[in-house]
Amino acid sequence: MRKLELLSPAKNVEVAIAAINNGADAVYIGGPAFGARQAVGNTVEEIARVAEYAHRFYCRVFVTLNTILYDDELAEVERLIHALYRVGADAIIVQDPAILKLDIPPIALHASTQMHNYDLERVKFLDRLGFQRIVLARELSLEQLRAIRREVKAELEYFVHGALCVSLSGQCYISHYLTGRSANRGECAQACRMRWTVADSDGQVLVKDKHVLSLKDLNLSAYLRDLVDIGIDSFKIEGRLKEADYVANVTRYYSARLDGIIAGSEGLSRVGNGHVNAGFDADPERSFNRGYTDYFIAGRKQGIVNMDTPKSTGKKVAVVKQAKGNLLVVEALETIHNADGLCYFDGQELRGIKVNTAEGNRLTCNERVTVMPGTVLYRNYDHEFVSRLSKAVSVRKIQVRIDVYTEEDHLVLVAEDEAGVAVTLRSDEVFERATNAAQAERIVGQLGKSGNTRYDCCPVEYHGDTVLFIPSAVVNGYRGRLLDLLTEEREKQRERWVQAPLNRDAVYAGEADWRLNVVNRLSGTFYREHGTAEPEAGFEVARNRSGRAVMTTRYCLLFELGMCRKSGKDKALKYPLYLSNNLGRFRLEFDCERCFMKVVSP
């Protein structure tokens, strides 16, 4: 039986529980430090709470330690990994290979996408090295994913939803160049979401003051079946800065889609146990999004950026027919509610308005709106949906079958859960036989009341003709003892990952330049031991930062503008092109053979 995993982000304990209750098979969460999202750390004690809750449902907890590390931090990282292992973390997600040189427990190791897991040879090296799982680059296509799956034994994790970084992960240095805040250290200043002007060497402006590097959000829900067929093991939702309502909504949506795939297939199941009773209908378009793209999954195409805004636009809901003061008459594509937040583009930026009252196609807004007929309105705050989501209570329950027997006037209960874990409880005392056969129905009814436990006791079946008279309170007591036994047995049988020893003979044949992100002595030792020359110092500690590709991206601005160099539609341009704003000016280089664009520091 092949098991599929839906992996959701967790900002904190509350968000982790929301993810699990809405169908996640695993969550990834930051610890106290070194987690690539500096703003969202959690204590070891909080990680322990998440692990305890997740393990109830055979779900997993991965802790992000995916920043590059300085020498004076290595001892602290080593202590932290031991602490995480003790409290039940199932794996750590790492970027810096220095961690592999530390004295750490046999906790499962996942190679973060920050290790630049794009090229097949790089992925194969990590596989030979012995990583249990490799988190693949978002830029990969279905064809590339198939090639990797054929060559790699490790589990493969792939992003299916959420924000996109325009640069290859682990290869973005523009934030550090501009502000001293390193993306590889969890401090990204998000230069890709800023406004930029693009001009050629003669000063001809291609794009002025636009968000030319701001990608739309990823949505691969239409490709889940393809990814399952390829052999992807874990389907990852991005968003460790997101709140519980966002994570609950998106998790529920993808969980339901995975369940639908499994229902129509043989040999597939989910990693976690339990079925979800959600209190809402999931719809990702009603949560934060910058518009959606499937990126490069099915090949290169235009329309993967939103040059007008890096903010959430939400869903197209109306077209303006008339505007007068704070009254809008619209052609509504969906029902608009009081207190909805709408937005529109005014030619320069995204403008937001609030709907005070909605009466059919007449919207009274909180301010005067000056827009032309034909202006498209988007809803980036759905008041009714948010209210419903905030009140909704999603419950996850593990299905348990209970069989009731009698044995020499003793009560015998057998419970078996959906994972096949079974326990038997035999009463110490004997009971009188009932004169009314309906007593069996009462016992079945009492045993089916699972209350606030993690279990859903259904079906319950009474076997045999002997019916015992057992007071309801006594039946309830035995039900509690039975479920406690089941909980203990489930914990005994819960799968525990153990990291196999790493392969010290694995050879890394790639270049040993500054893009290996070596900023400590142990990383340098690691690469030398695995066959490279002396690696260059990483960008964050290098003295010379000029002439470096501070971004490397599969996104090509010229292709996006319909001016691909291969087509010859760029002949009016004088190269090189430059990207600039008030913070800096960078040269653009185009690797047309491999279809990459580079942003190069002066």
Salt bridges, closest charged atoms under 4 A:
GLU5 OE1 - ARG60 NH1 3.05
GLU5 OE2 - ARG133 NH1 2.68
ASP25 OD2 - ARG270 NE 2.78
GLU52 OE1 - ARG56 NH2 3.25
ASP71 OD1 - ARG521 NE 3.67
GLU73 OE1 - ARG185 NH1 2.76
ASP90 OD2 - HIS55 NE2 2.88
ASP90 OD1 - ARG494 NH1 3.88
ASP119 OD1 - ARG594 NH2 3.79
GLU121 OE2 - LYS124 NZ 3.40
GLU151 OE1 - LYS124 NZ 3.47
GLU155 OE1 - ARG133 NH2 2.78
GLU157 OE1 - ARG133 NH1 2.80
GLU157 OE2 - LYS236 NZ 3.01
ASP217 OD1 - ARG290 NH1 2.92
ASP229 OD1 - ARG225 NH2 2.96
ASP233 OD2 - ARG149 NH1 3.06
GLU238 OE2 - ARG37 NH2 3.72
GLU243 OE2 - LYS11 NZ 2.54
ASP259 OD1 - ARG270 NH1 2.73
ASP283 OD2 - ARG286 NE 3.08
ASP283 OD2 - LYS315 NZ 3.89
GLU285 OE1 - LYS315 NZ 3.65
ASP294 OD2 - LYS301 NZ 3.28
ASP308 OD1 - LYS210 NZ 2.86
GLU334 OE1 - ARG286 NH2 3.40
GLU334 OE2 - LYS315 NZ 2.74
GLU334 OE1 - ARG379 NH2 2.78
ASP340 OD2 - HIS337 ND1 3.65
ASP340 OD2 - ARG379 NH1 2.78
ASP346 OD2 - ARG351 NE 2.77
GLU349 OE2 - ARG351 NH2 3.44
ASP382 OD2 - ARG286 NH1 2.30
ASP382 OD1 - HIS337 ND1 3.95
ASP382 OD2 - ARG379 NE 3.59
GLU384 OE1 - HIS337 NE2 3.41
GLU384 OE1 - ARG388 NH1 3.70
ASP403 OD2 - ARG401 NE 2.99
ASP403 OD1 - HIS463 NE2 2.65
GLU407 OE2 - ARG426 NE 2.80
ASP409 OD1 - ARG433 NE 2.88
ASP417 OD2 - ARG490 NH1 2.51
ASP456 OD2 - HIS275 NE2 3.37
GLU461 OE1 - ARG401 NH2 2.80
GLU491 OE2 - ARG494 NH2 2.97
GLU491 OE2 - ARG496 NH2 2.55
GLU495 OE1 - ARG60 NH2 3.54
GLU511 OE1 - ARG515 NH2 3.54
ASP513 OD2 - ARG515 NH2 2.55
GLU529 OE1 - LYS101 NZ 2.65
GLU534 OE2 - ARG528 NH1 3.04
GLU536 OE1 - ARG548 NH2 3.79
ASP570 OD2 - ARG565 NE 3.40
GLU589 OE2 - ARG587 NH2 2.58
